[in-house]
C-alpha cells in the first residue's frame, strides 16, 4: 500500500498541472509579468522533479519493504 501512496504523491502533481494547462491555456498565455511566467515555470519544474524523483525512490522503497529484494 505504501508503494501505491508514494506513486500517487509523486505523479499526481505533474498530472494535475498538465490538466490545469490543458483546460486553462490562457493562464499561461496571459502571463503579463515576468514574475507570473517564472512562477509558472517554477511550478512546472517542481512538479516534474517530484515525478522523476519516484524513479530513484522506487528501489529504496522496495529494498526496505521486501526481504527478497535485498538478496
Gaussian input, Z-matrix of N, CA and C with variables (Angstrom, degrees):
# hf/3-21g

backbone

0 1
 N
 C     1     B1
 C     2     B2     1     A1
 N     3     B3     2     A2     1     D1
 C     4     B4     3     A3     2     D2
 C     5     B5     4     A4     3     D3
 N     6     B6     5     A5     4     D4
 C     7     B7     6     A6     5     D5
 C     8     B8     7     A7     6     D6
 N     9     B9     8     A8     7     D7
 C    10    B10     9     A9     8     D8
 C    11    B11    10    A10     9     D9
 N    12    B12    11    A11    10    D10
 C    13    B13    12    A12    11    D11
 C    14    B14    13    A13    12    D12
 N    15    B15    14    A14    13    D13
 C    16    B16    15    A15    14    D14
 C    17    B17    16    A16    15    D15
 N    18    B18    17    A17    16    D16
 C    19    B19    18    A18    17    D17
 C    20    B20    19    A19    18    D18
 N    21    B21    20    A20    19    D19
 C    22    B22    21    A21    20    D20
 C    23    B23    22    A22    21    D21
 N    24    B24    23    A23    22    D22
 C    25    B25    24    A24    23    D23
 C    26    B26    25    A25    24    D24
 N    27    B27    26    A26    25    D25
 C    28    B28    27    A27    26    D26
 C    29    B29    28    A28    27    D27
 N    30    B30    29    A29    28    D28
 C    31    B31    30    A30    29    D29
 C    32    B32    31    A31    30    D30
 N    33    B33    32    A32    31    D31
 C    34    B34    33    A33    32    D32
 C    35    B35    34    A34    33    D33
 N    36    B36    35    A35    34    D34
 C    37    B37    36    A36    35    D35
 C    38    B38    37    A37    36    D36
 N    39    B39    38    A38    37    D37
 C    40    B40    39    A39    38    D38
 C    41    B41    40    A40    39    D39
 N    42    B42    41    A41    40    D40
 C    43    B43    42    A42    41    D41
 C    44    B44    43    A43    42    D42
 N    45    B45    44    A44    43    D43
 C    46    B46    45    A45    44    D44
 C    47    B47    46    A46    45    D45
 N    48    B48    47    A47    46    D46
 C    49    B49    48    A48    47    D47
 C    50    B50    49    A49    48    D48
 N    51    B51    50    A50    49    D49
 C    52    B52    51    A51    50    D50
 C    53    B53    52    A52    51    D51
 N    54    B54    53    A53    52    D52
 C    55    B55    54    A54    53    D53
 C    56    B56    55    A55    54    D54
 N    57    B57    56    A56    55    D55
 C    58    B58    57    A57    56    D56
 C    59    B59    58    A58    57    D57
 N    60    B60    59    A59    58    D58
 C    61    B61    60    A60    59    D59
 C    62    B62    61    A61    60    D60
 N    63    B63    62    A62    61    D61
 C    64    B64    63    A63    62    D62
 C    65    B65    64    A64    63    D63
 N    66    B66    65    A65    64    D64
 C    67    B67    66    A66    65    D65
 C    68    B68    67    A67    66    D66
 N    69    B69    68    A68    67    D67
 C    70    B70    69    A69    68    D68
 C    71    B71    70    A70    69    D69
 N    72    B72    71    A71    70    D70
 C    73    B73    72    A72    71    D71
 C    74    B74    73    A73    72    D72
 N    75    B75    74    A74    73    D73
 C    76    B76    75    A75    74    D74
 C    77    B77    76    A76    75    D75
 N    78    B78    77    A77    76    D76
 C    79    B79    78    A78    77    D77
 C    80    B80    79    A79    78    D78
 N    81    B81    80    A80    79    D79
 C    82    B82    81    A81    80    D80
 C    83    B83    82    A82    81    D81
 N    84    B84    83    A83    82    D82
 C    85    B85    84    A84    83    D83
 C    86    B86    85    A85    84    D84
 N    87    B87    86    A86    85    D85
 C    88    B88    87    A87    86    D86
 C    89    B89    88    A88    87    D87
 N    90    B90    89    A89    88    D88
 C    91    B91    90    A90    89    D89
 C    92    B92    91    A91    90    D90
 N    93    B93    92    A92    91    D91
 C    94    B94    93    A93    92    D92
 C    95    B95    94    A94    93    D93
 N    96    B96    95    A95    94    D94
 C    97    B97    96    A96    95    D95
 C    98    B98    97    A97    96    D96
 N    99    B99    98    A98    97    D97
 C   100   B100    99    A99    98    D98
 C   101   B101   100   A100    99    D99
 N   102   B102   101   A101   100   D100
 C   103   B103   102   A102   101   D101
 C   104   B104   103   A103   102   D102
 N   105   B105   104   A104   103   D103
 C   106   B106   105   A105   104   D104
 C   107   B107   106   A106   105   D105
 N   108   B108   107   A107   106   D106
 C   109   B109   108   A108   107   D107
 C   110   B110   109   A109   108   D108
 N   111   B111   110   A110   109   D109
 C   112   B112   111   A111   110   D110
 C   113   B113   112   A112   111   D111
 N   114   B114   113   A113   112   D112
 C   115   B115   114   A114   113   D113
 C   116   B116   115   A115   114   D114
 N   117   B117   116   A116   115   D115
 C   118   B118   117   A117   116   D116
 C   119   B119   118   A118   117   D117
 N   120   B120   119   A119   118   D118
 C   121   B121   120   A120   119   D119
 C   122   B122   121   A121   120   D120
 N   123   B123   122   A122   121   D121
 C   124   B124   123   A123   122   D122
 C   125   B125   124   A124   123   D123
 N   126   B126   125   A125   124   D124
 C   127   B127   126   A126   125   D125
 C   128   B128   127   A127   126   D126
 N   129   B129   128   A128   127   D127
 C   130   B130   129   A129   128   D128
 C   131   B131   130   A130   129   D129
 N   132   B132   131   A131   130   D130
 C   133   B133   132   A132   131   D131
 C   134   B134   133   A133   132   D132
 N   135   B135   134   A134   133   D133
 C   136   B136   135   A135   134   D134
 C   137   B137   136   A136   135   D135
 N   138   B138   137   A137   136   D136
 C   139   B139   138   A138   137   D137
 C   140   B140   139   A139   138   D138
 N   141   B141   140   A140   139   D139
 C   142   B142   141   A141   140   D140
 C   143   B143   142   A142   141   D141
 N   144   B144   143   A143   142   D142
 C   145   B145   144   A144   143   D143
 C   146   B146   145   A145   144   D144
 N   147   B147   146   A146   145   D145
 C   148   B148   147   A147   146   D146
 C   149   B149   148   A148   147   D147
 N   150   B150   149   A149   148   D148
 C   151   B151   150   A150   149   D149
 C   152   B152   151   A151   150   D150
 N   153   B153   152   A152   151   D151
 C   154   B154   153   A153   152   D152
 C   155   B155   154   A154   153   D153
 N   156   B156   155   A155   154   D154
 C   157   B157   156   A156   155   D155
 C   158   B158   157   A157   156   D156
 N   159   B159   158   A158   157   D157
 C   160   B160   159   A159   158   D158
 C   161   B161   160   A160   159   D159
 N   162   B162   161   A161   160   D160
 C   163   B163   162   A162   161   D161
 C   164   B164   163   A163   162   D162
 N   165   B165   164   A164   163   D163
 C   166   B166   165   A165   164   D164
 C   167   B167   166   A166   165   D165
 N   168   B168   167   A167   166   D166
 C   169   B169   168   A168   167   D167
 C   170   B170   169   A169   168   D168
 N   171   B171   170   A170   169   D169
 C   172   B172   171   A171   170   D170
 C   173   B173   172   A172   171   D171
 N   174   B174   173   A173   172   D172
 C   175   B175   174   A174   173   D173
 C   176   B176   175   A175   174   D174
 N   177   B177   176   A176   175   D175
 C   178   B178   177   A177   176   D176
 C   179   B179   178   A178   177   D177
 N   180   B180   179   A179   178   D178
 C   181   B181   180   A180   179   D179
 C   182   B182   181   A181   180   D180
 N   183   B183   182   A182   181   D181
 C   184   B184   183   A183   182   D182
 C   185   B185   184   A184   183   D183
 N   186   B186   185   A185   184   D184
 C   187   B187   186   A186   185   D185
 C   188   B188   187   A187   186   D186
 N   189   B189   188   A188   187   D187
 C   190   B190   189   A189   188   D188
 C   191   B191   190   A190   189   D189
 N   192   B192   191   A191   190   D190
 C   193   B193   192   A192   191   D191
 C   194   B194   193   A193   192   D192
 N   195   B195   194   A194   193   D193
 C   196   B196   195   A195   194   D194
 C   197   B197   196   A196   195   D195
 N   198   B198   197   A197   196   D196
 C   199   B199   198   A198   197   D197
 C   200   B200   199   A199   198   D198
 N   201   B201   200   A200   199   D199
 C   202   B202   201   A201   200   D200
 C   203   B203   202   A202   201   D201
 N   204   B204   203   A203   202   D202
 C   205   B205   204   A204   203   D203
 C   206   B206   205   A205   204   D204
 N   207   B207   206   A206   205   D205
 C   208   B208   207   A207   206   D206
 C   209   B209   208   A208   207   D207
 N   210   B210   209   A209   208   D208
 C   211   B211   210   A210   209   D209
 C   212   B212   211   A211   210   D210

   B1=1.4513
   B2=1.5384
   B3=1.3201
   B4=1.4630
   B5=1.5279
   B6=1.3243
   B7=1.4640
   B8=1.5263
   B9=1.3201
   B10=1.4671
   B11=1.5247
   B12=1.3168
   B13=1.4680
   B14=1.5242
   B15=1.3261
   B16=1.4660
   B17=1.5290
   B18=1.3191
   B19=1.4629
   B20=1.5240
   B21=1.3262
   B22=1.4688
   B23=1.5245
   B24=1.3166
   B25=1.4678
   B26=1.5250
   B27=1.3118
   B28=1.4644
   B29=1.5252
   B30=1.3076
   B31=1.4648
   B32=1.5235
   B33=1.3169
   B34=1.4611
   B35=1.5271
   B36=1.3398
   B37=1.4748
   B38=1.5288
   B39=1.3207
   B40=1.4686
   B41=1.5234
   B42=1.3220
   B43=1.4622
   B44=1.5283
   B45=1.3197
   B46=1.4660
   B47=1.5261
   B48=1.3164
   B49=1.4598
   B50=1.5281
   B51=1.3243
   B52=1.4608
   B53=1.5219
   B54=1.3213
   B55=1.4649
   B56=1.5192
   B57=1.3194
   B58=1.4611
   B59=1.5239
   B60=1.3031
   B61=1.4660
   B62=1.5300
   B63=1.3269
   B64=1.4651
   B65=1.5321
   B66=1.3345
   B67=1.4645
   B68=1.5262
   B69=1.3373
   B70=1.4642
   B71=1.5303
   B72=1.3279
   B73=1.4712
   B74=1.5299
   B75=1.3192
   B76=1.4643
   B77=1.5210
   B78=1.3138
   B79=1.4588
   B80=1.5319
   B81=1.3249
   B82=1.4611
   B83=1.5205
   B84=1.3145
   B85=1.4633
   B86=1.5230
   B87=1.3106
   B88=1.4636
   B89=1.5231
   B90=1.3044
   B91=1.4619
   B92=1.5275
   B93=1.3273
   B94=1.4633
   B95=1.5228
   B96=1.3065
   B97=1.4611
   B98=1.5277
   B99=1.3001
   B100=1.4602
   B101=1.5251
   B102=1.3359
   B103=1.4608
   B104=1.5295
   B105=1.3251
   B106=1.4640
   B107=1.5261
   B108=1.3132
   B109=1.4633
   B110=1.5274
   B111=1.3221
   B112=1.4598
   B113=1.5236
   B114=1.3231
   B115=1.4592
   B116=1.5206
   B117=1.3271
   B118=1.4653
   B119=1.5242
   B120=1.3162
   B121=1.4646
   B122=1.5297
   B123=1.3165
   B124=1.4616
   B125=1.5188
   B126=1.3208
   B127=1.4666
   B128=1.5221
   B129=1.3289
   B130=1.4637
   B131=1.5285
   B132=1.3294
   B133=1.4592
   B134=1.5184
   B135=1.3267
   B136=1.4626
   B137=1.5258
   B138=1.3330
   B139=1.4681
   B140=1.5233
   B141=1.3186
   B142=1.4602
   B143=1.5301
   B144=1.3085
   B145=1.4602
   B146=1.5259
   B147=1.3269
   B148=1.4685
   B149=1.5323
   B150=1.3179
   B151=1.4686
   B152=1.5277
   B153=1.3082
   B154=1.4605
   B155=1.5264
   B156=1.3167
   B157=1.4622
   B158=1.5272
   B159=1.3023
   B160=1.4615
   B161=1.5262
   B162=1.3121
   B163=1.4626
   B164=1.5220
   B165=1.3258
   B166=1.4611
   B167=1.5193
   B168=1.3237
   B169=1.4641
   B170=1.5243
   B171=1.3142
   B172=1.4576
   B173=1.5337
   B174=1.3318
   B175=1.4686
   B176=1.5240
   B177=1.3113
   B178=1.4630
   B179=1.5224
   B180=1.3187
   B181=1.4647
   B182=1.5221
   B183=1.3237
   B184=1.4610
   B185=1.5257
   B186=1.3095
   B187=1.4656
   B188=1.5164
   B189=1.3143
   B190=1.4551
   B191=1.5289
   B192=1.3203
   B193=1.4591
   B194=1.5232
   B195=1.3061
   B196=1.4591
   B197=1.5221
   B198=1.2984
   B199=1.4650
   B200=1.5309
   B201=1.3217
   B202=1.4686
   B203=1.5215
   B204=1.3091
   B205=1.4610
   B206=1.5266
   B207=1.3261
   B208=1.4656
   B209=1.5242
   B210=1.3040
   B211=1.4708
   B212=1.4986
   A1=110.83
   A2=115.51
   A3=120.19
   A4=111.05
   A5=116.18
   A6=120.89
   A7=110.63
   A8=116.14
   A9=120.73
   A10=110.52
   A11=116.90
   A12=120.93
   A13=110.49
   A14=117.18
   A15=119.95
   A16=111.39
   A17=116.64
   A18=120.35
   A19=110.10
   A20=116.36
   A21=120.38
   A22=111.35
   A23=117.42
   A24=120.92
   A25=110.62
   A26=116.46
   A27=119.85
   A28=113.35
   A29=118.05
   A30=120.09
   A31=114.23
   A32=118.49
   A33=120.03
   A34=113.51
   A35=120.30
   A36=118.50
   A37=113.92
   A38=118.67
   A39=119.88
   A40=110.65
   A41=117.24
   A42=119.66
   A43=111.04
   A44=117.04
   A45=120.62
   A46=110.55
   A47=116.59
   A48=120.80
   A49=110.41
   A50=116.46
   A51=120.53
   A52=112.37
   A53=116.80
   A54=120.17
   A55=111.36
   A56=116.47
   A57=120.60
   A58=110.49
   A59=117.08
   A60=121.28
   A61=110.45
   A62=116.70
   A63=120.36
   A64=111.58
   A65=116.63
   A66=120.04
   A67=113.51
   A68=117.75
   A69=121.47
   A70=110.90
   A71=118.63
   A72=119.72
   A73=112.59
   A74=117.83
   A75=120.22
   A76=111.60
   A77=116.02
   A78=120.69
   A79=110.21
   A80=116.45
   A81=120.83
   A82=110.68
   A83=115.84
   A84=120.09
   A85=112.77
   A86=117.84
   A87=121.15
   A88=112.56
   A89=117.59
   A90=120.27
   A91=107.92
   A92=115.39
   A93=120.49
   A94=112.93
   A95=116.56
   A96=119.09
   A97=109.35
   A98=114.44
   A99=118.33
   A100=110.43
   A101=118.07
   A102=120.56
   A103=110.67
   A104=117.28
   A105=120.26
   A106=110.68
   A107=116.76
   A108=120.60
   A109=110.79
   A110=117.10
   A111=120.16
   A112=111.77
   A113=117.46
   A114=120.08
   A115=110.03
   A116=116.29
   A117=121.01
   A118=110.85
   A119=116.95
   A120=121.04
   A121=110.46
   A122=117.09
   A123=120.74
   A124=112.39
   A125=116.31
   A126=119.94
   A127=110.87
   A128=116.29
   A129=119.55
   A130=110.69
   A131=117.53
   A132=119.86
   A133=111.94
   A134=117.93
   A135=120.55
   A136=110.50
   A137=117.08
   A138=120.74
   A139=111.02
   A140=116.79
   A141=120.75
   A142=110.86
   A143=117.47
   A144=120.86
   A145=110.74
   A146=117.04
   A147=120.63
   A148=110.28
   A149=116.96
   A150=119.00
   A151=111.46
   A152=118.06
   A153=120.32
   A154=111.51
   A155=117.21
   A156=120.77
   A157=111.14
   A158=116.85
   A159=119.99
   A160=110.81
   A161=117.67
   A162=121.34
   A163=112.28
   A164=117.62
   A165=116.98
   A166=112.34
   A167=118.61
   A168=120.56
   A169=111.78
   A170=117.05
   A171=121.16
   A172=112.93
   A173=120.88
   A174=119.30
   A175=112.90
   A176=117.06
   A177=120.17
   A178=110.18
   A179=116.65
   A180=120.92
   A181=110.29
   A182=116.66
   A183=119.79
   A184=111.72
   A185=118.33
   A186=119.61
   A187=111.95
   A188=118.57
   A189=120.74
   A190=112.50
   A191=117.63
   A192=119.98
   A193=113.80
   A194=118.88
   A195=120.24
   A196=110.88
   A197=115.27
   A198=121.03
   A199=110.36
   A200=118.16
   A201=122.07
   A202=112.21
   A203=117.59
   A204=120.69
   A205=111.23
   A206=116.96
   A207=121.69
   A208=112.53
   A209=117.46
   A210=118.92
   A211=113.12
   D1=-36.52
   D2=-179.86
   D3=-61.59
   D4=-37.10
   D5=-179.29
   D6=-64.48
   D7=-40.71
   D8=179.40
   D9=-67.00
   D10=-40.06
   D11=178.83
   D12=-64.37
   D13=-43.08
   D14=178.33
   D15=-65.26
   D16=-36.64
   D17=176.61
   D18=-61.49
   D19=-45.62
   D20=-179.67
   D21=-65.38
   D22=-41.95
   D23=179.64
   D24=-63.12
   D25=-39.12
   D26=-176.41
   D27=-78.07
   D28=-37.20
   D29=-173.18
   D30=-98.83
   D31=-19.24
   D32=-177.89
   D33=-64.17
   D34=-41.16
   D35=-179.25
   D36=-59.64
   D37=-44.02
   D38=-178.03
   D39=-70.61
   D40=-32.79
   D41=177.49
   D42=-69.32
   D43=-41.84
   D44=177.61
   D45=-66.40
   D46=-37.61
   D47=177.46
   D48=-63.60
   D49=-42.28
   D50=177.35
   D51=-62.88
   D52=-40.61
   D53=176.88
   D54=-65.83
   D55=-39.35
   D56=178.46
   D57=-62.32
   D58=-43.23
   D59=178.72
   D60=-67.47
   D61=-37.26
   D62=-179.49
   D63=-66.23
   D64=-44.32
   D65=-175.37
   D66=-86.21
   D67=-22.03
   D68=179.93
   D69=-128.78
   D70=65.36
   D71=-178.16
   D72=-66.12
   D73=-23.63
   D74=178.66
   D75=-66.94
   D76=-22.01
   D77=178.62
   D78=-60.34
   D79=-35.28
   D80=179.19
   D81=-84.12
   D82=-45.61
   D83=-174.40
   D84=-69.01
   D85=-23.86
   D86=-178.81
   D87=-96.55
   D88=23.39
   D89=176.81
   D90=-70.89
   D91=97.72
   D92=-173.04
   D93=-77.22
   D94=-29.43
   D95=-178.98
   D96=-115.26
   D97=161.96
   D98=178.26
   D99=-68.47
   D100=-27.04
   D101=177.86
   D102=-64.34
   D103=-42.17
   D104=177.88
   D105=-64.41
   D106=-41.43
   D107=179.68
   D108=-64.78
   D109=-46.86
   D110=-178.54
   D111=-69.57
   D112=-28.10
   D113=173.59
   D114=-65.37
   D115=-43.71
   D116=177.30
   D117=-61.05
   D118=-47.31
   D119=-179.33
   D120=-64.20
   D121=-41.21
   D122=177.99
   D123=-63.08
   D124=-41.18
   D125=177.51
   D126=-64.05
   D127=-40.29
   D128=179.04
   D129=-63.44
   D130=-48.37
   D131=-178.68
   D132=-64.47
   D133=-36.32
   D134=177.17
   D135=-64.35
   D136=-47.44
   D137=179.04
   D138=-63.04
   D139=-39.61
   D140=179.29
   D141=-67.16
   D142=-40.48
   D143=179.39
   D144=-64.71
   D145=-40.65
   D146=178.44
   D147=-61.76
   D148=-42.78
   D149=-179.39
   D150=-68.21
   D151=-36.85
   D152=178.03
   D153=-74.52
   D154=-24.42
   D155=177.74
   D156=-64.35
   D157=-24.94
   D158=178.32
   D159=-60.72
   D160=-31.01
   D161=-179.09
   D162=-65.79
   D163=-37.40
   D164=178.59
   D165=-90.62
   D166=-15.20
   D167=175.45
   D168=-80.72
   D169=-28.23
   D170=-175.24
   D171=-57.14
   D172=-51.74
   D173=178.65
   D174=-62.98
   D175=-33.98
   D176=178.82
   D177=-66.04
   D178=-44.72
   D179=178.89
   D180=-61.76
   D181=-46.87
   D182=-179.19
   D183=-64.55
   D184=-36.41
   D185=-179.03
   D186=-68.88
   D187=-32.09
   D188=178.03
   D189=-80.85
   D190=-25.88
   D191=-173.33
   D192=-96.70
   D193=-20.27
   D194=-173.95
   D195=-122.22
   D196=126.01
   D197=176.53
   D198=-68.23
   D199=-37.26
   D200=-178.16
   D201=-71.84
   D202=-29.03
   D203=-178.71
   D204=-69.65
   D205=-30.26
   D206=-177.12
   D207=-71.47
   D208=-29.54
   D209=-174.71
   D210=-87.07

